[in-house]
Amino acid sequence: MQHLITALTKVPTELHREERADVPGWVMITFMSAVLVAGLLLLAQGAFQDLFNEAINRVTTD
């Protein structure tokens, strides 16, 4: 019985360690995604402005 209790108390501790160890990976993925989006926005800023202005002109002139 003592062995069962010891085994059951180890399971939550081990699961908590596994989740915690994965946090830096998610932080890195989030950071890299934000950098990628920012880079794409910088490269395509002129195209987005032209697209926005064209859409606004179509709405206001029609």
Secondary structure by P-SEA (a helix, b strand, c coil): caaaaaaaaaaaaaaaaaaaaaaaaaaaaaaaaaaaaaaaaaaaaaaaaaaaaaaaaaaaac
